[in-house]
């Protein structure tokens, strides 16, 4: 379980991937493996939340890192680079770096 | 605080808004008001999580609803329609309906 909170004070990266029809499952598998094998073990990792778009062409990773510095350090890690290169071969990605303004939840 | 969980069994809508530089604050305010005044009181609302893009041109609402049916019912609500019309006048939006495949978190 991951949490979204204003006071959590993390860097949020919402990465929107677009894939050719039929490749969504491959990208989901790749992102799950990248998370389990590499990302979650790197300094500053907080969470990765993989979503499957209902239309079959999108995958969204809602990710949290302690800071931009730890995110940038991940980008210099050779194992992480190999995962990102594999993802880039499968999909176009549109990363949005952001911060939580407000989380309103009733459950 | 909101949670992202595979077992939560909600419809997730990630809505990516793009605004002209200088209008980000206006859109954030509008979405917060829409959430507080209308959305959170409608049947099936679970959460709305408003994010400010660090580049100043994006706003993301990571929203959860009980089901597509309750989301569609919201779209027929006159108050909700007024908020959505105001948002559309300020920003382009790209909604992605999705479901959680996995949430991996270390805190």
Backbone of each chain as ProteinMPNN parsed JSONL, in Angstrom:
{"seq_chain_A": "XXXXXXXXXXXXXXXXXXXXXXXXXXXXXXXXXXXXXXXXXXXXXXXXXXXXXXXXXXXXXXXXXXXXXXXXXXXXXXXXXXXXXXXXXXXXXXXXXXXXXXXXXXX", "coords_chain_A": {"N_chain_A": [[0.826, -1.194, 0.0], [0.511, 2.203, -0.844], [0.816, 5.684, 0.035], [-0.741, 8.882, -0.452], [0.009, 12.04, 0.465], [-0.075, 15.358, 1.578], [1.803, 16.197, 3.453], [3.85, 14.418, 3.184], [6.055, 15.007, 1.796], [7.569, 14.296, -0.578], [9.174, 13.804, -3.806], [7.114, 13.579, -6.532], [6.673, 11.561, -9.332], [4.857, 11.299, -12.113], [4.538, 9.079, -14.571], [3.597, 8.737, -17.796], [2.995, 6.277, -19.963], [2.768, 5.349, -23.374], [1.77, 2.745, -25.391], [1.992, 0.488, -28.221], [-0.992, -1.188, -29.287], [-1.473, -4.322, -27.739], [1.009, -4.511, -26.575], [0.9, -3.729, -23.991], [0.834, -5.453, -21.744], [3.445, -6.471, -21.78], [4.942, -4.177, -21.16], [3.977, -3.546, -18.598], [4.892, -5.8, -17.196], [7.647, -5.461, -17.474], [8.048, -3.045, -16.058], [7.272, -3.816, -13.5], [9.223, -5.741, -12.915], [11.53, -4.14, -13.049], [11.048, -2.491, -10.87], [11.004, -4.323, -8.691], [13.493, -5.655, -8.877], [15.45, -3.671, -9.029], [14.797, -0.757, -8.66], [13.455, -0.446, -6.104], [15.431, -0.966, -4.325], [17.19, 1.07, -4.369], [18.763, 4.051, -3.025], [16.584, 6.44, -1.621], [14.275, 5.684, -2.915], [10.775, 5.625, -2.642], [8.104, 4.809, -3.402], [6.531, 2.85, -6.015], [3.94, 2.743, -8.289], [2.112, 0.882, -10.27], [-0.016, 1.202, -13.001], [-2.582, -0.017, -15.115], [-3.876, 1.11, -18.106], [-7.288, 1.371, -19.01], [-7.965, 1.393, -21.673], [-6.089, -0.065, -22.981], [-3.779, 0.973, -24.158], [-2.256, 2.563, -22.543], [0.035, 2.941, -19.825], [0.596, 3.743, -16.514], [2.968, 4.944, -14.266], [2.924, 5.845, -11.046], [5.08, 7.344, -9.164], [7.175, 7.745, -6.255], [9.818, 9.556, -4.842], [12.457, 10.306, -2.524], [13.667, 12.729, -3.079], [14.688, 15.073, -5.671], [17.39, 14.762, -6.073], [17.956, 12.095, -5.315], [16.42, 10.814, -7.2], [17.737, 11.572, -9.547], [20.186, 10.35, -9.091], [19.434, 7.69, -9.304], [19.017, 7.619, -12.055], [21.604, 7.521, -12.956], [22.425, 5.029, -12.344], [23.561, 1.912, -13.477], [22.043, -0.494, -13.747], [19.43, 0.492, -13.501], [19.383, 2.137, -15.735], [19.459, 0.219, -17.784], [16.933, -0.99, -17.498], [15.346, 1.258, -18.086], [16.032, 1.772, -20.695], [15.049, -0.5, -21.951], [12.328, -0.113, -21.506], [11.941, 2.21, -23.003], [12.22, 1.197, -25.53], [9.889, -0.078, -25.9], [7.804, 1.705, -25.509], [6.461, 5.077, -25.673], [7.2, 7.745, -23.458], [5.959, 10.081, -21.059], [7.018, 12.041, -18.759], [5.949, 13.571, -15.75], [6.929, 15.71, -13.367], [6.018, 16.391, -10.074], [4.308, 17.915, -7.215], [2.364, 17.219, -4.299], [-0.561, 19.025, -3.799], [-2.967, 18.864, -2.442], [-4.61, 16.207, -0.749], [-7.591, 14.656, -0.803], [-9.701, 12.552, 0.774], [-12.181, 10.058, 1.336], [-12.149, 7.476, 2.137]], "CA_chain_A": [[0.0, 0.0, 0.0], [1.206, 3.49, -0.873], [-0.033, 6.784, 0.498], [-0.574, 10.217, -1.027], [-0.219, 12.994, 1.553], [0.59, 16.647, 1.397], [2.922, 16.342, 4.385], [4.831, 13.329, 3.015], [7.267, 15.705, 1.362], [8.323, 13.517, -1.563], [9.068, 14.159, -5.218], [6.223, 12.658, -7.241], [6.863, 11.487, -10.776], [3.796, 10.565, -12.805], [5.086, 8.768, -15.885], [2.51, 8.232, -18.627], [3.545, 5.529, -21.095], [1.846, 4.961, -24.445], [2.298, 1.573, -26.104], [1.183, -0.069, -29.307], [-1.934, -2.212, -28.8], [-0.887, -5.657, -27.618], [2.287, -4.484, -25.839], [0.686, -3.205, -22.634], [1.237, -6.461, -20.757], [4.912, -6.532, -21.773], [5.474, -3.011, -20.444], [3.637, -3.72, -17.178], [5.815, -6.808, -16.658], [8.977, -4.844, -17.426], [8.094, -2.056, -14.967], [7.224, -4.548, -12.227], [10.55, -6.335, -12.713], [12.466, -3.052, -12.759], [10.776, -2.05, -9.5], [11.375, -5.347, -7.711], [14.909, -6.021, -8.942], [16.4, -2.55, -8.959], [14.384, 0.551, -8.137], [13.092, -0.43, -4.686], [16.639, -1.134, -3.518], [18.057, 2.25, -4.517], [18.551, 5.09, -2.008], [15.609, 7.479, -1.943], [13.021, 5.125, -3.433], [9.664, 5.58, -1.681], [7.098, 3.88, -3.922], [6.188, 2.805, -7.441], [2.557, 2.268, -8.351], [1.937, 0.608, -11.695], [-1.429, 1.181, -13.392], [-2.918, -0.443, -16.466], [-4.955, 1.902, -18.689], [-8.403, 0.506, -19.425], [-8.064, 1.359, -23.141], [-5.09, -0.995, -23.509], [-2.607, 1.618, -24.773], [-1.53, 3.381, -21.571], [0.504, 2.429, -18.536], [1.037, 4.882, -15.697], [3.699, 4.696, -13.032], [2.863, 6.934, -10.074], [6.254, 7.005, -8.351], [7.592, 8.719, -5.237], [11.231, 9.517, -4.439], [12.728, 11.222, -1.411], [14.144, 14.036, -3.556], [15.173, 15.089, -7.05], [18.779, 14.273, -6.064], [17.964, 10.621, -5.317], [15.89, 10.401, -8.499], [18.806, 11.747, -10.537], [21.196, 9.319, -8.83], [18.888, 6.473, -9.911], [19.232, 7.711, -13.507], [23.016, 7.228, -13.243], [22.671, 3.622, -12.002], [23.614, 1.119, -14.719], [20.898, -1.421, -13.805], [18.228, 1.301, -13.775], [19.469, 2.57, -17.139], [19.095, -0.916, -18.647], [15.463, -1.097, -17.435], [14.718, 2.408, -18.759], [16.267, 1.586, -22.124], [14.093, -1.527, -22.397], [10.992, 0.518, -21.524], [11.916, 3.167, -24.114], [12.085, 0.431, -26.77], [8.507, -0.581, -25.949], [6.771, 2.722, -25.284], [6.795, 6.485, -25.496], [6.846, 8.143, -22.089], [5.788, 11.512, -20.796], [7.153, 12.169, -17.309], [5.539, 14.839, -15.131], [7.403, 15.86, -11.985], [5.053, 17.252, -9.389], [4.178, 17.844, -5.761], [0.974, 17.145, -3.861], [-1.143, 20.245, -3.227], [-3.973, 18.431, -1.462], [-5.182, 14.863, -0.892], [-8.904, 14.653, -0.167], [-10.129, 11.166, 0.689], [-13.205, 9.681, 2.317], [-11.803, 6.152, 2.655]], "C_chain_A": [[0.872, 1.26, 0.0], [0.244, 4.57, -0.384], [0.291, 8.063, -0.277], [-0.938, 11.208, 0.07], [0.561, 14.265, 1.259], [1.865, 16.736, 2.234], [4.014, 15.294, 4.18], [6.159, 13.878, 2.494], [8.165, 14.851, 0.467], [8.258, 14.198, -2.925], [8.156, 13.12, -5.862], [6.528, 12.731, -8.726], [5.722, 10.647, -11.342], [4.286, 10.337, -14.231], [3.995, 8.076, -16.706], [3.127, 7.591, -19.876], [2.435, 5.235, -22.107], [2.491, 3.843, -25.253], [1.416, 1.223, -27.293], [0.207, -1.082, -28.705], [-1.257, -3.582, -28.795], [0.424, -5.685, -26.837], [2.119, -4.022, -24.397], [1.176, -4.182, -21.562], [2.752, -6.569, -20.641], [5.503, -5.374, -20.968], [5.182, -3.108, -18.948], [4.625, -4.688, -16.527], [7.215, -6.209, -16.477], [9.089, -3.861, -16.256], [8.049, -2.734, -13.597], [8.587, -5.162, -11.915], [11.582, -5.268, -12.355], [12.306, -2.581, -11.317], [11.315, -3.05, -8.486], [12.878, -5.611, -7.68], [15.843, -4.87, -8.617], [15.878, -1.352, -8.167], [14.171, 0.548, -6.618], [14.308, -0.546, -3.772], [17.546, 0.092, -3.554], [17.746, 3.297, -3.442], [17.522, 6.111, -2.482], [14.318, 6.961, -2.542], [11.975, 5.138, -2.317], [8.583, 4.619, -2.164], [7.039, 3.934, -5.437], [4.82, 2.142, -7.518], [2.177, 2.144, -9.819], [0.443, 0.442, -11.992], [-1.564, 0.771, -14.857], [-4.076, 0.411, -16.977], [-6.041, 0.997, -19.241], [-8.524, 0.417, -20.939], [-6.981, 0.486, -23.794], [-3.832, -0.36, -24.069], [-1.789, 2.454, -23.782], [-1.069, 2.536, -20.39], [0.979, 3.645, -17.765], [1.804, 4.364, -14.485], [3.625, 5.956, -12.179], [3.957, 6.641, -9.051], [6.603, 8.128, -7.382], [9.057, 8.471, -4.88], [11.436, 10.549, -3.335], [13.045, 12.631, -1.898], [14.529, 13.932, -5.023], [16.605, 14.53, -7.112], [18.815, 12.742, -6.097], [17.395, 10.089, -6.628], [16.987, 10.488, -9.565], [19.927, 10.719, -10.343], [20.739, 7.978, -9.41], [19.173, 6.464, -11.412], [20.687, 7.421, -13.895], [23.379, 5.777, -12.922], [22.564, 2.741, -13.254], [22.43, 0.163, -14.841], [19.614, -0.66, -14.133], [18.221, 1.757, -15.232], [19.062, 1.448, -18.09], [17.578, -1.101, -18.668], [14.806, 0.038, -18.232], [14.895, 2.306, -20.278], [15.282, 0.557, -22.702], [12.685, -0.945, -22.476], [10.87, 1.465, -22.712], [11.762, 2.452, -25.458], [10.651, -0.045, -26.981], [7.471, 0.529, -26.033], [7.336, 4.129, -25.349], [6.426, 6.868, -24.07], [6.831, 9.65, -21.949], [5.845, 11.697, -19.285], [6.715, 13.555, -16.818], [6.012, 14.825, -13.677], [6.449, 16.8, -11.264], [5.101, 17.08, -7.881], [2.703, 17.88, -5.41], [0.542, 18.496, -3.295], [-2.137, 19.852, -2.126], [-4.429, 17.015, -1.784], [-6.482, 14.83, -0.102], [-9.475, 13.24, -0.33], [-11.214, 10.882, 1.713], [-13.062, 8.229, 2.756], [-10.447, 5.7, 2.154]], "O_chain_A": [[1.843, 1.36, 0.751], [-0.974, 4.39, -0.39], [1.426, 8.293, -0.695], [-2.071, 11.213, 0.551], [1.689, 14.238, 0.765], [2.876, 17.278, 1.787], [4.999, 15.277, 4.918], [7.226, 13.305, 2.715], [9.36, 14.704, 0.722], [7.405, 15.052, -3.169], [8.4, 11.919, -5.748], [6.63, 13.813, -9.304], [5.631, 9.446, -11.087], [4.431, 11.283, -15.004], [3.534, 6.987, -16.365], [3.701, 8.273, -20.725], [1.307, 4.913, -21.733], [3.615, 3.978, -25.736], [0.25, 1.611, -27.359], [0.535, -1.757, -27.729], [-0.556, -3.943, -29.74], [0.903, -6.759, -26.474], [3.1, -3.933, -23.659], [1.841, -3.791, -20.603], [3.286, -6.737, -19.545], [6.441, -5.56, -20.193], [6.039, -2.79, -18.124], [5.132, -4.426, -15.437], [7.873, -6.426, -15.459], [10.097, -3.842, -15.549], [8.701, -2.288, -12.653], [9.049, -5.106, -10.775], [12.407, -5.469, -11.464], [13.289, -2.308, -10.628], [12.001, -2.673, -7.537], [13.469, -5.771, -6.612], [16.895, -5.062, -8.008], [16.442, -0.98, -7.138], [14.655, 1.443, -5.925], [14.221, -0.256, -2.579], [18.555, 0.144, -2.85], [16.604, 3.415, -2.999], [17.587, 6.587, -3.615], [13.354, 7.716, -2.669], [12.247, 4.717, -1.193], [8.183, 3.716, -1.43], [7.437, 4.918, -6.061], [4.577, 1.111, -6.891], [1.952, 3.135, -10.515], [-0.261, -0.332, -11.344], [-0.768, 1.163, -15.711], [-5.141, 0.441, -16.36], [-5.751, -0.023, -19.866], [-9.121, -0.53, -21.451], [-6.964, 0.321, -25.013], [-2.896, -1.076, -24.425], [-0.744, 2.993, -24.145], [-1.706, 1.552, -20.017], [1.691, 4.488, -18.31], [1.348, 3.467, -13.777], [4.182, 6.996, -12.532], [3.784, 5.793, -8.176], [6.359, 9.303, -7.654], [9.477, 7.337, -4.649], [10.695, 11.525, -3.225], [12.735, 13.612, -1.223], [14.68, 12.833, -5.556], [16.98, 13.897, -8.098], [19.616, 12.158, -6.826], [17.824, 9.044, -7.117], [17.139, 9.582, -10.384], [20.541, 10.273, -11.312], [21.549, 7.22, -9.943], [19.527, 5.428, -11.975], [20.962, 7.108, -15.053], [24.498, 5.34, -13.189], [21.585, 2.824, -13.996], [21.867, 0.02, -15.927], [18.808, -1.113, -14.945], [17.176, 1.761, -15.883], [18.394, 1.699, -19.092], [16.997, -1.34, -19.726], [13.837, -0.184, -18.959], [14.018, 2.704, -21.043], [14.757, 0.733, -23.801], [11.935, -1.248, -23.404], [9.823, 1.522, -23.358], [11.239, 3.026, -26.413], [10.252, -0.372, -28.098], [6.381, 0.323, -26.566], [8.524, 4.352, -25.113], [5.439, 6.366, -23.53], [7.569, 10.379, -22.612], [4.834, 11.53, -18.602], [7.073, 14.576, -17.405], [5.547, 14.024, -12.866], [6.11, 17.869, -11.772], [5.818, 16.235, -7.346], [1.895, 18.484, -6.115], [1.203, 19.046, -2.414], [-2.145, 20.426, -1.037], [-4.612, 16.664, -2.949], [-6.476, 14.959, 1.122], [-9.705, 12.789, -1.452], [-11.176, 11.403, 2.828], [-13.777, 7.788, 3.655], [-9.997, 4.605, 2.492]]}, "seq_chain_B": "XXXXXXXXXXXXXXXXXXXXXXXXXXXXXXXXXXXXXXXXXXXXXXXXXXXXXXXXXXXXXXXXXXXXXXXXXXXXXXXXXXXXXXXXXXXXXXXXXXXXXXXXXXX", "coords_chain_B": {"N_chain_B": [[-5.231, 11.997, 3.773], [-4.599, 9.728, 1.172], [-4.854, 6.408, -0.223], [-3.079, 4.039, -2.249], [-3.799, 0.995, -3.488], [-3.722, -2.356, -4.563], [-5.82, -4.027, -3.866], [-7.894, -2.335, -3.353], [-9.824, -1.862, -5.154], [-10.963, 0.175, -6.88], [-12.055, 2.546, -9.387], [-9.581, 4.23, -11.098], [-8.818, 7.484, -12.055], [-6.586, 9.25, -13.816], [-5.998, 12.451, -14.408], [-4.557, 14.576, -16.61], [-3.75, 17.806, -16.795], [-3.037, 20.553, -18.914], [-1.865, 23.797, -18.828], [-1.747, 27.289, -19.776], [1.281, 29.111, -19.161], [1.329, 30.706, -15.999], [-1.322, 30.301, -15.38], [-1.574, 28.132, -13.77], [-1.975, 28.21, -10.964], [-4.59, 29.186, -10.818], [-6.031, 27.059, -11.92], [-5.46, 25.006, -10.096], [-6.718, 26.028, -7.808], [-9.364, 26.078, -8.688], [-9.864, 23.312, -9.033], [-9.554, 22.385, -6.432], [-11.665, 23.711, -5.161], [-13.827, 22.601, -6.568], [-13.619, 19.984, -5.721], [-14.027, 20.174, -2.916], [-16.52, 21.475, -2.692], [-18.328, 20.054, -4.278], [-17.59, 17.453, -5.6], [-16.648, 15.635, -3.532], [-18.913, 15.126, -2.122], [-20.546, 13.594, -3.65], [-22.149, 10.472, -4.597], [-20.089, 7.594, -4.528], [-17.651, 8.859, -4.754], [-14.244, 8.572, -3.923], [-11.537, 9.531, -3.618], [-9.657, 12.555, -4.289], [-6.741, 13.855, -5.606], [-4.729, 16.418, -5.791], [-2.169, 17.659, -7.788], [0.627, 19.739, -8.365], [2.439, 20.533, -11.173], [5.981, 20.668, -11.504], [7.065, 22.182, -13.511], [5.344, 24.235, -14.001], [3.307, 24.214, -15.915], [1.636, 22.057, -15.81], [-1.048, 20.275, -14.247], [-2.081, 17.699, -12.182], [-4.713, 15.537, -11.489], [-5.135, 12.922, -9.452], [-7.483, 10.699, -9.189], [-9.995, 8.787, -7.451], [-12.739, 6.632, -7.831], [-15.675, 4.809, -6.859], [-16.667, 3.238, -8.899], [-17.125, 2.921, -12.507], [-19.732, 3.549, -13.078], [-20.552, 5.29, -10.998], [-18.804, 7.341, -11.494], [-19.693, 8.196, -14.014], [-22.226, 9.036, -13.337], [-21.591, 11.267, -11.814], [-20.743, 12.924, -13.883], [-23.146, 13.671, -14.953], [-24.181, 15.375, -13.155], [-25.295, 18.604, -12.391], [-23.895, 20.624, -10.948], [-21.3, 19.554, -10.912], [-20.808, 19.538, -13.652], [-20.655, 22.271, -14.152], [-18.278, 22.95, -12.807], [-16.481, 21.407, -14.338], [-16.731, 22.563, -16.821], [-15.687, 25.086, -16.322], [-13.04, 24.358, -15.766], [-12.304, 23.352, -18.252], [-12.237, 25.666, -19.715], [-9.937, 26.797, -18.88], [-7.847, 25.011, -19.284], [-6.306, 22.324, -21.171], [-7.254, 18.9, -21.096], [-6.29, 15.534, -20.386], [-7.599, 12.667, -19.869], [-6.953, 9.603, -18.204], [-8.199, 6.522, -17.725], [-7.786, 3.99, -15.374], [-6.475, 0.99, -13.731], [-5.085, -0.273, -10.696], [-2.184, -2.171, -10.897], [-0.036, -2.956, -9.317], [1.177, -1.912, -6.156], [4.03, -0.783, -4.817], [5.739, -0.119, -1.983], [7.975, 1.448, 0.316], [7.636, 3.041, 2.459]], "CA_chain_B": [[-4.356, 10.986, 3.194], [-5.212, 8.741, 0.282], [-4.034, 5.212, -0.382], [-3.075, 3.309, -3.518], [-3.696, -0.423, -3.161], [-4.273, -3.257, -5.573], [-7.064, -4.633, -3.386], [-8.883, -1.304, -3.017], [-10.903, -2.106, -6.107], [-11.596, 1.419, -7.314], [-11.699, 3.095, -10.7], [-8.643, 5.34, -10.974], [-8.771, 8.413, -13.185], [-5.468, 10.19, -13.762], [-6.338, 13.508, -15.359], [-3.378, 15.418, -16.801], [-4.153, 19.1, -17.339], [-1.98, 21.448, -19.387], [-2.337, 25.188, -18.787], [-0.812, 28.335, -20.17], [2.078, 29.605, -18.028], [0.661, 31.738, -15.221], [-2.687, 29.921, -15.011], [-1.56, 26.907, -12.968], [-2.583, 28.475, -9.656], [-6.039, 29.311, -11.007], [-6.613, 25.729, -12.119], [-5.375, 24.293, -8.815], [-7.769, 26.578, -6.94], [-10.647, 25.622, -9.22], [-10.031, 21.876, -8.758], [-9.744, 22.231, -4.983], [-13.038, 24.139, -4.85], [-14.745, 21.604, -7.122], [-13.554, 18.801, -4.854], [-14.602, 20.442, -1.595], [-17.929, 21.892, -2.737], [-19.213, 19.167, -5.036], [-17.182, 16.066, -5.882], [-16.527, 14.773, -2.355], [-20.244, 14.845, -1.583], [-21.307, 12.769, -4.601], [-22.048, 9.024, -4.365], [-19.023, 6.898, -5.239], [-16.356, 9.547, -4.627], [-13.302, 7.982, -2.962], [-10.507, 10.535, -3.322], [-9.087, 13.413, -5.334], [-5.39, 14.201, -5.158], [-4.34, 17.467, -6.729], [-0.718, 17.827, -7.872], [1.164, 20.878, -9.13], [3.643, 20.177, -11.937], [7.093, 21.553, -11.152], [7.4, 23.074, -14.648], [4.398, 25.354, -14.031], [2.287, 24.112, -16.97], [0.802, 20.879, -15.635], [-1.739, 19.961, -12.994], [-2.586, 16.33, -12.272], [-5.644, 15.052, -10.473], [-5.18, 11.458, -9.315], [-8.795, 10.559, -8.541], [-10.529, 7.423, -7.292], [-14.186, 6.498, -7.714], [-16.072, 3.427, -6.562], [-16.978, 2.493, -10.12], [-17.377, 3.742, -13.688], [-21.126, 4.016, -13.007], [-20.644, 6.474, -10.14], [-18.095, 8.414, -12.199], [-20.571, 8.692, -15.077], [-23.318, 9.767, -12.679], [-21.016, 12.584, -11.495], [-20.725, 13.712, -15.125], [-24.512, 14.15, -15.239], [-24.566, 16.308, -12.091], [-25.192, 19.971, -12.92], [-22.811, 21.343, -10.265], [-20.035, 18.998, -11.415], [-20.65, 20.014, -15.032], [-20.222, 23.675, -14.107], [-16.848, 22.934, -12.463], [-15.701, 20.848, -15.448], [-16.747, 23.563, -17.884], [-14.726, 26.127, -15.927], [-11.694, 23.793, -15.942], [-12.044, 23.232, -19.691], [-11.949, 27.008, -20.234], [-8.597, 27.157, -18.4], [-6.802, 24.008, -19.533], [-6.601, 21.097, -21.91], [-7.111, 17.763, -20.194], [-6.081, 14.22, -20.984], [-7.963, 11.716, -18.815], [-6.585, 8.195, -18.39], [-8.876, 5.614, -16.794], [-6.898, 2.85, -15.179], [-6.592, 0.189, -12.514], [-3.787, -0.542, -10.079], [-1.635, -3.524, -11.058], [0.775, -3.236, -8.125], [1.682, -0.77, -5.386], [5.234, -1.209, -4.09], [6.101, 1.033, -1.16], [8.801, 1.112, 1.478], [7.161, 3.835, 3.609]], "C_chain_B": [[-5.146, 10.019, 2.321], [-4.287, 7.538, 0.182], [-4.161, 4.654, -1.79], [-2.835, 1.846, -3.168], [-4.333, -1.235, -4.272], [-5.662, -3.739, -5.162], [-8.163, -3.612, -3.104], [-10.077, -1.367, -3.964], [-11.69, -0.844, -6.464], [-11.271, 1.673, -8.79], [-10.749, 4.26, -10.457], [-8.7, 6.183, -12.238], [-7.597, 9.358, -12.962], [-5.729, 11.235, -14.839], [-5.169, 14.486, -15.425], [-3.823, 16.704, -17.511], [-2.917, 19.877, -17.793], [-2.546, 22.856, -19.477], [-1.294, 26.122, -19.383], [-0.009, 28.756, -18.94], [1.335, 30.744, -17.31], [-0.743, 31.37, -14.791], [-2.737, 28.687, -14.113], [-2.269, 27.094, -11.621], [-4.098, 28.576, -9.739], [-6.682, 27.936, -11.149], [-6.577, 24.907, -10.832], [-6.503, 24.74, -7.89], [-9.146, 26.07, -7.371], [-10.894, 24.149, -8.881], [-10.243, 21.61, -7.272], [-11.172, 22.615, -4.592], [-14.052, 23.12, -5.359], [-14.795, 20.367, -6.23], [-14.308, 19.037, -3.553], [-16.11, 20.706, -1.654], [-18.842, 20.814, -3.312], [-18.763, 17.709, -5.038], [-17.214, 15.165, -4.645], [-17.88, 14.398, -1.757], [-21.058, 13.923, -2.485], [-21.115, 11.282, -4.312], [-20.897, 8.429, -5.178], [-17.68, 7.599, -5.218], [-15.503, 8.836, -3.584], [-12.205, 8.982, -2.602], [-10.193, 11.382, -4.546], [-7.764, 13.931, -4.784], [-4.784, 15.143, -6.19], [-2.829, 17.696, -6.639], [-0.374, 19.011, -8.773], [2.435, 20.423, -9.854], [4.75, 21.17, -11.673], [7.453, 22.51, -12.281], [6.399, 24.217, -14.822], [3.277, 25.237, -15.05], [1.371, 22.902, -16.806], [0.123, 20.878, -14.277], [-2.262, 18.543, -13.177], [-3.556, 16.077, -11.134], [-5.643, 13.527, -10.525], [-6.437, 11.169, -8.505], [-9.236, 9.102, -8.487], [-12.04, 7.49, -7.101], [-14.532, 5.032, -7.477], [-16.227, 2.588, -7.828], [-17.122, 3.456, -11.296], [-18.797, 4.312, -13.627], [-21.238, 5.27, -12.139], [-19.896, 7.656, -10.775], [-18.998, 9.032, -13.274], [-21.762, 9.471, -14.496], [-22.842, 11.17, -12.28], [-21.049, 13.485, -12.73], [-22.104, 14.258, -15.498], [-24.994, 15.156, -14.193], [-24.307, 17.751, -12.546], [-24.062, 20.763, -12.258], [-21.442, 20.862, -10.761], [-19.771, 19.488, -12.836], [-20.158, 21.456, -15.07], [-18.734, 23.761, -13.773], [-16.014, 22.455, -13.651], [-15.64, 21.824, -16.626], [-15.739, 24.683, -17.58], [-13.287, 25.63, -16.107], [-11.329, 23.728, -17.423], [-11.715, 24.588, -20.318], [-10.52, 27.442, -19.887], [-7.496, 26.268, -18.942], [-7.278, 22.939, -20.499], [-6.439, 19.929, -20.945], [-7.03, 16.465, -20.97], [-6.371, 13.187, -19.895], [-7.539, 10.29, -19.166], [-7.278, 7.375, -17.306], [-8.001, 4.382, -16.621], [-7.194, 2.104, -13.885], [-5.19, -0.125, -12.011], [-3.38, -1.99, -10.354], [-0.857, -3.902, -9.803], [1.202, -1.927, -7.486], [2.839, -1.273, -4.529], [5.75, -0.014, -3.311], [6.988, 0.604, -0.012], [8.497, 2.033, 2.67], [5.882, 4.58, 3.267]], "O_chain_B": [[-6.224, 9.558, 2.696], [-3.092, 7.631, 0.463], [-5.202, 4.776, -2.436], [-1.791, 1.497, -2.617], [-5.352, -0.848, -4.843], [-6.565, -3.847, -5.992], [-9.25, -3.984, -2.662], [-11.19, -0.976, -3.613], [-12.916, -0.807, -6.362], [-10.342, 1.092, -9.352], [-11.069, 5.176, -9.698], [-8.639, 5.661, -13.351], [-7.608, 10.167, -12.034], [-5.685, 10.937, -16.032], [-4.83, 15.139, -14.438], [-4.219, 16.68, -18.676], [-1.88, 19.854, -17.129], [-3.573, 23.086, -20.117], [-0.114, 25.783, -19.479], [-0.526, 28.765, -17.823], [0.782, 31.634, -17.956], [-1.317, 32.039, -13.931], [-3.82, 28.242, -13.734], [-3.056, 26.247, -11.197], [-4.809, 28.113, -8.848], [-7.74, 27.673, -10.577], [-7.532, 24.2, -10.51], [-7.163, 23.911, -7.264], [-9.975, 25.687, -6.545], [-12.0, 23.778, -8.487], [-11.011, 20.726, -6.894], [-11.81, 21.93, -3.791], [-15.024, 22.81, -4.67], [-15.855, 19.781, -6.01], [-15.123, 18.214, -3.135], [-16.873, 20.242, -0.807], [-19.989, 20.673, -2.889], [-19.471, 16.835, -4.537], [-17.746, 14.056, -4.7], [-17.974, 13.454, -0.972], [-22.157, 13.514, -2.111], [-20.055, 10.869, -3.842], [-20.748, 8.721, -6.364], [-16.671, 7.016, -5.616], [-15.979, 8.532, -2.49], [-11.968, 9.251, -1.425], [-10.432, 10.977, -5.683], [-7.684, 14.384, -3.642], [-4.387, 14.744, -7.285], [-2.284, 17.899, -5.554], [-1.01, 19.24, -9.802], [3.391, 19.98, -9.217], [4.508, 22.376, -11.619], [8.08, 23.542, -12.039], [6.579, 25.072, -15.689], [2.375, 26.075, -15.059], [0.427, 22.736, -17.578], [0.646, 21.407, -13.296], [-2.828, 18.222, -14.222], [-3.267, 16.363, -9.972], [-6.087, 12.921, -11.501], [-6.462, 11.366, -7.29], [-8.897, 8.297, -9.354], [-12.55, 8.293, -6.319], [-13.777, 4.133, -7.849], [-15.954, 1.388, -7.83], [-17.229, 4.667, -11.102], [-19.034, 5.434, -14.075], [-21.943, 6.211, -12.503], [-20.291, 8.811, -10.621], [-19.052, 10.254, -13.417], [-22.238, 10.438, -15.093], [-23.591, 12.141, -12.392], [-21.35, 14.674, -12.625], [-22.207, 15.206, -16.277], [-26.079, 15.722, -14.323], [-23.219, 18.068, -13.027], [-23.346, 21.497, -12.939], [-20.541, 21.667, -10.999], [-18.636, 19.815, -13.181], [-19.343, 21.819, -15.918], [-18.006, 24.548, -14.378], [-14.963, 23.026, -13.943], [-14.635, 21.902, -17.332], [-15.034, 25.158, -18.47], [-12.418, 26.383, -16.545], [-10.193, 24.01, -17.805], [-11.007, 24.66, -21.323], [-9.965, 28.339, -20.52], [-6.347, 26.695, -19.054], [-8.473, 22.678, -20.634], [-5.575, 19.967, -20.068], [-7.61, 16.313, -22.045], [-5.496, 12.867, -19.092], [-7.745, 9.832, -20.29], [-6.981, 7.518, -16.12], [-7.531, 3.801, -17.6], [-8.023, 2.511, -13.072], [-4.24, -0.229, -12.786], [-4.138, -2.92, -10.078], [-0.99, -5.011, -9.286], [1.542, -0.962, -8.171], [2.647, -2.088, -3.627], [6.151, 0.99, -3.898], [6.794, -0.463, 0.57], [9.031, 1.835, 3.761], [5.34, 5.296, 4.11]]}, "name": "protein", "num_of_chains": 2, "seq": "XXXXXXXXXXXXXXXXXXXXXXXXXXXXXXXXXXXXXXXXXXXXXXXXXXXXXXXXXXXXXXXXXXXXXXXXXXXXXXXXXXXXXXXXXXXXXXXXXXXXXXXXXXXXXXXXXXXXXXXXXXXXXXXXXXXXXXXXXXXXXXXXXXXXXXXXXXXXXXXXXXXXXXXXXXXXXXXXXXXXXXXXXXXXXXXXXXXXXXXXXXXXXXXXXXXXXX"}
